[in-house]
């Protein structure tokens, strides 16, 4: 039970970072599924202003910074 208590304490202490990570992961995965799906049917909503290519580029460019933030926030080293 002691291990679970430490895990719960860690999750409670890092809940903000975990929420940011989860939101980023959901956004990236949803956009990529919509962008790469062969039917491209989801792009009707995503690409209303023909900005999907730019959004994909910005998401891919932001991945290294997001990974560094997540690793640093969750207590790892990002050498």
Secondary structure, 3 states (H helix, E strand, C coil): CHHHHHHHHHHHHCHHHHHHHHHHHHHHHHHHHHHHCCCCCCHHHHCCCCCHHHHHHHHHHHHHHHHHHHHHHCCCCCC
